[in-house]
């Protein structure tokens, strides 16, 4: 930006600030109070927390209240980190939950071997592979086309709040499997 453009930008900024100060002074002198600015993200989080409470879905309630607390305590610097790493962290925690029975010994090597001998277990393996593949494609789609994320968020919230859904992939795989094996 050349010096003339910088000067013009500075003059415009100073004029805007002077107009704002004058406007604020006139409103104060006349006893007119300005409406406080509405924090739209906080209102949305309150709405989602209420939806979670009404639908008796703890996951949506806890998530919305947690994010609202971060917002009202001015911990805004956490949001970029959560946006960047939250999905990965959630997948890690979910994977820990899935692997815990193996680590604790609840699932034995015999059980793992027998899972290849029963058709329901084989179907579970196939569905698990398919959903993991689709989840990987979905992760890349969300990364490459961020405009889709809004629709996915709304759909997930509706599914969680109104259809007793849970926003995680492996449980969806189990739900698909239940459609295949239930009568």
FENQUI-V215831 format. One record per helix or strand. SS is the DSSP state (H for helix, E for strand). FROM is the first residue (numbers start at 1). TO is the last residue. If there is no record, write none. Layout:
ss: <SS	SS>
from: <FROM	FROM>
to: <TO	TO>
This chain:
ss: <H	H	H	H	H	H	H	H>
from: <3	40	58	77	109	119	147	169>
to: <29	54	72	104	114	144	162	181>
